[in-house]
């Protein structure tokens, strides 16, 4: 993870799962390791596979932020843009209790 004044970037050096074609990115999902995912799911430590991207988009939209930006070339990276006046945005959303921590 990298923090910048205008964004937060989260990277995964593993890239996309090879079974998902680039043109289906965000439309299809597949677990990289189904055995480990199945174990975590049975222990209720993981949600269903495939909801993370849409959930990110929905929460960013709800908060009045720009949608996440995905880079799928080489290392997988998502950039989450901060609002222009970040401190003011945090104060407003804390006051309205819209921030989920």
Buried (B, 14 or more C-beta within 10 A) or exposed (E): EEEEEEBBBEBEEEEBEEEBEEEEBEEEBBBEEEEEBEEBBEEEEBEEEBEEBEEBEEBBEEEEBEEBEBEBEEEBBBBBBBBEEEEEBEEBBEEEEEEEE
